[in-house]
Every structure is written in structure tokens, then in C-alpha cells.
Amino acid sequence: MRELERWADAGLGVAFAVVLAFWAYQIADSWGGGYWLFDCAAGAVVCLLALVRRRHRLWTAVAGLAVAGVAILVARFAGLPAEPGPGMTFGLSVLIGSAARVLPVPQAAGVAAGGLAVVLGSPLAMSTHASATVLAGVAWIAALVTGVWQRVLEDRRRDAAERVRRNERLELARELHDVVAHHVTCVVLQAQAARLVARKAPERVAGSLADIELAGSDALAATRRVVGLLREPGGGASAAFGPAERLGELVGRFHGPPVSLRLPDGEPVWPSQVAGTVYRVVQESLTNVSRHAPHAGSVTVSVAQRGGALAVEVADDAPPPPARPHRGGGYGLVGMRERVEALGGTLAAGPRPGGGWSVLATLPLPPGPGGRS
């Protein structure tokens, strides 16, 4: 993102220089002498403020408006060419649009009012032609409309992402209920067994109590992990969980290109929160394939356990159509990333070197059965 911003600012700087140079030539051609110097210098200051606006959007906008106001007064009393000139108007439009897009509403409104004051004050310059005022007014309206529209779009994207996160947390809350119910049931069953052992073989009570203690510790660990996901906001001790059947059913229900499912040898047993996240990643990735790559020849779903981590990859071989890059901005990835990063993992999605698209999630496994050996 920062790299893109640097390139955008570089292009903006070139545009500023071209406009300033063009208008300086026009003034020199029509006015002669050094009349172009003041307009070019004042415009360059405002354009420079526009280029560094991201450091402090409010004060760069205020400074740009102040320079414009002073330039109008100087042009009025010194008999100089019209102010604000096109270069200064261009820089002010960038500052005003940036303020309208990012700053809090009261500050953005203040900057917009300052821009309007510059437009209304431009006729004060004795040498100002109506065309300069019209240009300043049109630029002010365009900057304001563009900034407000970008602000609305960003607010909508933010709200949509927050809805995805909220739905994900609700799903995690349901999983919390399942995790707690599973572990508490285990504790209750072992406590009942301990009562029988106490009557028939008292010497074995210590072992039964140790089993109960272990089950309770597992329940607390699993609960902390799921509650942690909810508090982040956005899993667990090894509760026996058979993901192969669920993934097999998910792949079997998929209506799209043929899917090849690759799982670790044997019957994998992962913590319930990890298994649920694996299922969620595969489910959302297959949904993306059906939406964005229906003409893919095949899809590969591979789950590999490497040491203390679990790698889940969903890849297709569809050729990249022109609209394919937009796929990376979907909100489905927001929900996947919410889960994966909350578990301490990573998620990467993008085009494959040989063609197609890949989603790769890496999840750490906790110590214990199904986790690190």
C-alpha cells in the first residue's frame, strides 16, 4: 500500500510540475517580464503541501488555504496575475479532497469552508478574470464530491468487514458452547466413574482423580483459546475431532470443478478450534472457486502436518481472467484471516506462478495429542 502511495505521489508531483510550468509560460507570454515568478512560487508551495499531506492532513490543508489567501491579497495590491492560478488550484483541490476523505467531520467541514472562502475571495484580486474564479469553484466542488464519495465507500467497506468479523465471532461463540459441553461431559463421566472406583477399588481413586484433573485442565485450555478469539476480537486442547469426514463431505457437496483432497496419513486428530478453522478455510476457498473460477479444470485441497504446524492449501488451475485480481479483496478472506491470525497462524492468497489461484493457511498446533510430538 505504501509503495502504491509513493508511486501515486510521484505521478501527482509530475502533474503539478507540468501545470505550474505551463501556466508560468502563459503568464510570461501574455504579461512579460517576471510576473510569472510569484504565481509559480506560491503555487509550488501549495503543491508541495499537497504532496506531504499524509504527514498531517489538517495542518497541510490549513497552510495551503492560508497561502492561497495571502496570494489573493498580494495579487490585489501588487497588480499581479490572477490568483489562485491553476497550479495552486490543483494543489488546493488535492488538500481539500484528502481532508474530506480522512479527517473527522468537523475538521473536514472547516477545510471545505476555507476552500469556499478562497473561491469567493478570488474576485478581490484586481487582475482576476472570471475564468479563474470559475476554475477555482469547479475544482472546489470536484474535490469535495470526490473526497466525500471516497469517504462513503471506505465507511461501507469498513462496515462490511466489521459485519464479517461479528458473524465470525458469533460462530466462535457457538463453537465455545460445543467445546465446553464436550469437555464438561468428559469431566462428569470421569467423576461418575471415580465414584464407582472408590467403592470397588479405593487404591485406584488417585488415578481417576488425575484423569479428572487432566480433563478439567484440557477444558480450561480449550475454553481460554476460544474466549481469546472472541476478545481479540475476531482454538484448543486436544478434543478428539475427526476432520477427514467433514472435509470429505464438504468436497462431496461442492458443485464445480473436480476436487482432489489430500490429508495426512492415518486418522488426523486436531484440536477442535484448529479443525474448525481448517474446515472454514476450505469451505470459503471452494466458495471463491465457484464464484470466480468456474471454468477451472481441477481444484486441489491439501492438508499437511509439518512438525508443530498444519498447512492448508486450496489451489485451482483456472487461467487468470481480467477480473481475477479483484477476488483478493472479497470479504470472505476477512473472516478466514480473522480465525487464522487469532490462532497465531498466517494466511496468504494470490495467483500461482504457473496459473490459477491459491489460498494457503498455516496454523500452529498446541502441545499434546494431535499437536507437537
Solvent accessible surface area in square Angstrom, and as a share of the most:
residue,aa,sasa,rsa
1,M,172,0.77
2,R,187,0.68
3,E,89,0.40
4,L,120,0.60
5,E,55,0.25
6,R,143,0.52
7,W,174,0.61
8,A,57,0.44
9,D,30,0.16
10,A,57,0.44
11,G,41,0.40
12,L,33,0.16
13,G,19,0.18
14,V,98,0.57
15,A,36,0.28
16,F,4,0.02
17,A,59,0.46
18,V,92,0.53
19,V,40,0.23
20,L,19,0.10
21,A,64,0.49
22,F,118,0.49
23,W,76,0.27
24,A,12,0.09
25,Y,143,0.54
26,Q,64,0.28
27,I,4,0.02
28,A,41,0.31
29,D,108,0.56
30,S,87,0.56
31,W,95,0.33
32,G,27,0.26
33,G,67,0.65
34,G,41,0.39
35,Y,90,0.34
36,W,86,0.30
37,L,100,0.50
38,F,60,0.25
39,D,7,0.03
40,C,32,0.19
41,A,59,0.46
42,A,10,0.08
43,G,1,0.01
44,A,43,0.33
45,V,70,0.40
46,V,0,0.00
47,C,5,0.03
48,L,110,0.55
49,L,36,0.18
50,A,0,0.00
51,L,53,0.26
52,V,47,0.27
53,R,24,0.09
54,R,80,0.29
55,R,207,0.76
56,H,92,0.41
57,R,39,0.14
58,L,34,0.17
59,W,151,0.53
60,T,13,0.08
61,A,0,0.00
62,V,61,0.35
63,A,36,0.28
64,G,0,0.00
65,L,24,0.12
66,A,57,0.44
67,V,38,0.22
68,A,0,0.00
69,G,27,0.26
70,V,88,0.50
71,A,1,0.01
72,I,8,0.04
73,L,91,0.45
74,V,52,0.30
75,A,0,0.00
76,R,96,0.35
77,F,164,0.68
78,A,63,0.49
79,G,37,0.36
80,L,29,0.14
81,P,6,0.04
82,A,13,0.10
83,E,1,0.00
84,P,3,0.02
85,G,2,0.02
86,P,30,0.19
87,G,1,0.01
88,M,2,0.01
89,T,7,0.04
90,F,61,0.25
91,G,0,0.00
92,L,11,0.05
93,S,21,0.14
94,V,26,0.15
95,L,3,0.02
96,I,5,0.03
97,G,11,0.11
98,S,10,0.06
99,A,1,0.01
100,A,5,0.04
101,R,57,0.21
102,V,65,0.38
103,L,16,0.08
104,P,74,0.47
105,V,101,0.58
106,P,104,0.66
107,Q,71,0.31
108,A,11,0.09
109,A,58,0.45
110,G,43,0.42
111,V,4,0.02
112,A,13,0.10
113,A,60,0.46
114,G,20,0.19
115,G,2,0.02
116,L,67,0.33
117,A,61,0.48
118,V,12,0.07
119,V,16,0.09
120,L,125,0.62
121,G,15,0.15
122,S,0,0.00
123,P,79,0.50
124,L,100,0.50
125,A,2,0.02
126,M,143,0.64
127,S,22,0.14
128,T,24,0.14
129,H,124,0.55
130,A,81,0.62
131,S,82,0.53
132,A,16,0.12
133,T,33,0.19
134,V,94,0.54
135,L,77,0.38
136,A,5,0.04
137,G,14,0.14
138,V,89,0.51
139,A,18,0.14
140,W,45,0.16
141,I,98,0.50
142,A,53,0.41
143,A,8,0.06
144,L,44,0.22
145,V,96,0.55
146,T,71,0.41
147,G,1,0.01
148,V,71,0.41
149,W,136,0.48
150,Q,75,0.33
151,R,52,0.19
152,V,51,0.29
153,L,57,0.28
154,E,46,0.21
155,D,55,0.29
156,R,145,0.53
157,R,126,0.46
158,R,142,0.52
159,D,78,0.41
160,A,14,0.11
161,A,15,0.11
162,E,68,0.30
163,R,122,0.44
164,V,32,0.18
165,R,82,0.30
166,R,110,0.40
167,N,93,0.48
168,E,4,0.02
169,R,42,0.15
170,L,97,0.48
171,E,61,0.27
172,L,2,0.01
173,A,42,0.32
174,R,140,0.51
175,E,33,0.15
176,L,36,0.18
177,H,127,0.57
178,D,88,0.46
179,V,9,0.05
180,V,54,0.31
181,A,46,0.36
182,H,78,0.35
183,H,9,0.04
184,V,75,0.43
185,T,72,0.42
186,C,42,0.25
187,V,38,0.22
188,V,72,0.42
189,L,105,0.52
190,Q,64,0.28
191,A,39,0.30
192,Q,95,0.42
193,A,48,0.37
194,A,10,0.08
195,R,162,0.59
196,L,90,0.45
197,V,28,0.16
198,A,46,0.36
199,R,160,0.58
200,K,167,0.71
201,A,18,0.14
202,P,86,0.54
203,E,137,0.61
204,R,154,0.56
205,V,38,0.22
206,A,76,0.59
207,G,41,0.40
208,S,20,0.13
209,L,99,0.49
210,A,55,0.42
211,D,75,0.39
212,I,35,0.18
213,E,125,0.56
214,L,114,0.57
215,A,11,0.09
216,G,24,0.23
217,S,59,0.38
218,D,43,0.22
219,A,14,0.11
220,L,103,0.51
221,A,28,0.22
222,A,0,0.00
223,T,37,0.22
224,R,158,0.58
225,R,77,0.28
226,V,0,0.00
227,V,36,0.21
228,G,28,0.27
229,L,6,0.03
230,L,46,0.23
231,R,198,0.72
232,E,121,0.54
233,P,72,0.45
234,G,1,0.01
235,G,1,0.01
236,G,1,0.01
237,A,12,0.09
238,S,33,0.21
239,A,8,0.06
240,A,83,0.64
241,F,51,0.21
242,G,34,0.32
243,P,3,0.02
244,A,23,0.18
245,E,100,0.45
246,R,93,0.34
247,L,1,0.00
248,G,33,0.32
249,E,105,0.47
250,L,14,0.07
251,V,26,0.15
252,G,65,0.62
253,R,131,0.48
254,F,36,0.15
255,H,167,0.75
256,G,49,0.47
257,P,9,0.06
258,P,97,0.61
259,V,32,0.19
260,S,52,0.33
261,L,55,0.27
262,R,146,0.53
263,L,50,0.25
264,P,32,0.20
265,D,148,0.77
266,G,69,0.66
267,E,100,0.45
268,P,11,0.07
269,V,58,0.34
270,W,1,0.00
271,P,0,0.00
272,S,17,0.11
273,Q,2,0.01
274,V,2,0.01
275,A,2,0.01
276,G,10,0.10
277,T,2,0.01
278,V,1,0.00
279,Y,32,0.12
280,R,53,0.20
281,V,0,0.00
282,V,0,0.00
283,Q,68,0.30
284,E,22,0.10
285,S,1,0.01
286,L,5,0.02
287,T,45,0.26
288,N,15,0.08
289,V,2,0.01
290,S,46,0.30
291,R,168,0.61
292,H,70,0.31
293,A,3,0.03
294,P,76,0.47
295,H,166,0.74
296,A,9,0.07
297,G,50,0.48
298,S,49,0.31
299,V,1,0.01
300,T,37,0.21
301,V,0,0.00
302,S,28,0.18
303,V,5,0.03
304,A,34,0.27
305,Q,70,0.31
306,R,161,0.59
307,G,64,0.62
308,G,22,0.21
309,A,29,0.22
310,L,0,0.00
311,A,8,0.06
312,V,0,0.00
313,E,60,0.27
314,V,4,0.03
315,A,9,0.07
316,D,2,0.01
317,D,69,0.36
318,A,3,0.03
319,P,95,0.60
320,P,92,0.58
321,P,57,0.36
322,P,136,0.86
323,A,76,0.59
324,R,9,0.03
325,P,99,0.62
326,H,146,0.65
327,R,11,0.04
328,G,35,0.33
329,G,57,0.55
330,G,33,0.32
331,Y,86,0.33
332,G,21,0.20
333,L,15,0.07
334,V,31,0.18
335,G,0,0.00
336,M,0,0.00
337,R,86,0.31
338,E,23,0.10
339,R,5,0.02
340,V,0,0.00
341,E,95,0.42
342,A,34,0.26
343,L,27,0.13
344,G,58,0.56
345,G,10,0.09
346,T,89,0.52
347,L,13,0.07
348,A,59,0.46
349,A,38,0.29
350,G,17,0.17
351,P,99,0.62
352,R,93,0.34
353,P,148,0.93
354,G,81,0.78
355,G,25,0.24
356,G,5,0.04
357,W,14,0.05
358,S,17,0.11
359,V,1,0.01
360,L,70,0.35
361,A,0,0.00
362,T,49,0.28
363,L,0,0.00
364,P,44,0.28
365,L,1,0.01
366,P,22,0.14
367,P,103,0.65
368,G,34,0.32
369,P,105,0.66
370,G,25,0.24
371,G,8,0.08
372,R,109,0.40
373,S,161,1.04
